[in-house]
């Protein structure tokens, strides 16, 4: 097995039940969902230390009013990162810390359209690729070599339109991380689709609770009656292929064209994909992709606290003139049903009476996810096969 980093602050004995074979394994211990210390470790090792999705390339290149930007401050796990977009060039990821005294070049969440990076503390100036251009008063120092003091470059990859950053700089390669997932995603050509809607949610539950809920439909008959009208909850199958991801498919009922309240679609079909299925794929740690015959929906997760997760939900379509409401209304309802269930789970996890329970036979994708996390807690890279 490939090992990376140090172990999480969870006792080995507490993780042992989650690492048993399917049919005997259980959920993670409660501390994995409730501890500030565990979340701090996850931010450094599972988010900053692997490949975290920071958004769509085309969307990151614009500010809130749709104007182009050349730089954006963001947080990847617990590491401040500066994304830069040289005009006509590929995205760069740089450590957002000046090589002089460590001041951030740009505050997290801010954007700028300047064609140079200027530290607001002592005016050290860098190019958009991170090389040092000017350091007032420093060039007079004997032996000072500007080439030695550029901003630290970080691994970045654009995959089907989404930008992924390895903020720690020493995680697995992106091809190893993504594994065989591309074989399922490529036919949908998500990089060519247009975002027509976005909803932001804050859910009072641990980020892993949301992922676990996403990867099973054992709960669907009780809390998703609308979903069950257009997709049989016991349909489809889950994949077991290389890479740091989990996922599976579900069928549409006869007569349903997509996931909507009446099963009808107002959008254009995505050519070359199976019109009778929906794929649900989760790329570790924070990108959930729901691939429909006529649109792609994503959930981008950001842990805010052990019991608080920010979710950016986006809908992408072939036609930029489509009215997305048929998909948005269905999934906003379904999302809110899920968030209510996840928040209830989180409250239950905080009870002194909680003990990890077994998996149902159709929860094999959740089992795959839980064992991936449990092995990562022990220092095994998420993409490594058990």
Secondary structure, DSSP 8 states (H G I E B T S, - for coil): --B-S---SS-HHHHHGGGS-TTT-B---THHHH-HHHHHHHIIIIITTS-EEEEEHHHHTB-TTS-B-SEEEEEETTEEEEEEE-TTS-EEEEESS-TTT---SS-TT-EE--SSEE-TTT--EE-TTS-EEE-TTTTTSTT--GGGGS--EEEEEEETTEEEEETTS-S--HHHHHGGGHHHHGGG-GGG-EEEEEEEEEESS-HHHHHHHHT--TTHHHH-HHHHHHS-TT-S-B---SSSEEEEEEE--TT--SSSSSS---S---TTS-TTEEEEEEETTTEEEEE-SSEEEEEEEEEEETTEEEEEEEEEES-TT--THHHHHHHHHHHHHHHHHHHHHHHHHTSTT----B--TT-HHHHHHHHHHHHHHTTB-TTS--
